């Protein structure tokens, strides 16, 4: 395994100006990917394990990180990305709603996901979540945390 330190700038998930930041590019089994352990540990708070910034492509991380790409190997595969490896990538509103409803029916209380190929606001994701759960759950509270920049989120049912 190879690990490189990348120095650049990043815009925090909570809106704010870009600031100096460092993260890693790792090479696992010949595949390079970005890993930002700082943002993995702070994106959702201390009580949750977060994989939002775990093995990202250049395209994904560039939505809120900038660096001199010419100094580093390209990261183009999501093969080792947590969401891709675990079948959590959803490419349409219908797929998202079916995925959420199915997991809720099984009694799953925490539902992680990544929306691909679509830019969605927090409000759009919450509306789709409520539609998915409408016929499945009654009387449950829904807590949604969503990073609209990279399309990752988690739904907690209580």
Residue pairs with C-beta under 8 A, 6 or more apart in sequence:
1 26
1 27
1 28
2 26
2 27
3 24
3 25
3 26
3 27
4 24
4 25
4 26
4 72
4 73
5 22
5 23
5 24
6 22
6 23
6 24
6 25
6 34
6 67
6 72
7 20
7 21
7 22
7 67
8 20
8 21
8 22
8 23
8 65
8 66
8 67
8 68
9 18
9 19
9 20
9 21
9 65
9 66
9 67
10 18
10 19
10 21
10 23
10 36
10 39
10 64
10 65
10 66
11 17
11 18
11 19
11 64
11 65
11 149
12 19
12 64
13 39
13 43
13 64
13 147
13 149
18 66
21 36
21 38
21 65
23 34
23 35
23 36
23 37
23 38
23 39
23 53
23 61
23 65
24 34
24 35
24 36
24 37
25 32
25 33
25 34
25 35
25 72
25 73
25 75
26 32
26 33
26 35
26 55
27 73
28 55
28 80
29 80
31 77
31 79
31 80
32 73
32 74
32 75
32 77
33 55
33 56
33 57
33 75
33 77
33 78
33 80
33 81
34 53
34 55
34 56
34 57
34 58
34 60
34 61
34 65
34 75
35 53
35 54
35 55
35 56
36 53
36 56
36 61
36 65
37 53
39 52
39 53
40 50
40 51
40 52
40 53
40 54
41 50
43 50
43 52
43 53
43 147
44 50
44 52
44 145
44 154
48 154
51 82
51 83
51 112
51 152
52 147
52 150
52 152
53 61
53 150
54 81
54 82
55 78
55 80
55 81
55 82
56 75
56 78
56 81
56 150
57 75
57 76
57 77
57 78
57 81
58 69
58 74
58 75
58 76
59 76
60 78
60 81
60 150
61 75
61 150
63 149
63 150
64 149
64 150
78 84
79 85
82 88
83 89
83 112
83 113
83 114
83 152
84 114
86 112
88 112
88 113
88 114
89 113
89 114
89 115
89 116
90 96
90 99
90 113
90 114
90 115
90 116
91 115
91 116
91 117
91 118
92 118
93 118
93 128
96 113
96 115
96 125
96 128
96 132
97 128
97 131
97 132
98 132
99 111
99 113
99 132
100 111
100 113
100 128
100 129
100 132
100 133
100 155
101 132
101 133
101 135
101 136
103 111
104 111
104 132
104 133
104 136
104 137
104 157
105 136
108 157
109 156
109 157
109 158
110 154
110 155
110 156
110 157
111 154
111 155
111 156
111 157
112 152
112 153
112 154
113 152
113 153
113 154
113 155
114 150
114 151
114 152
114 153
115 125
115 151
115 152
115 153
116 151
118 151
119 148
119 151
120 128
120 146
120 148
120 151
121 148
122 144
122 146
122 148
125 144
125 146
125 148
125 153
126 142
126 144
126 146
129 142
129 144
129 155
130 142
133 140
133 142
133 157
137 157
140 157
140 158
141 157
141 158
142 155
142 156
142 157
142 158
143 155
143 156
143 157
143 158
144 153
144 154
144 155
144 156
145 153
145 154
145 156
146 152
146 153
147 153
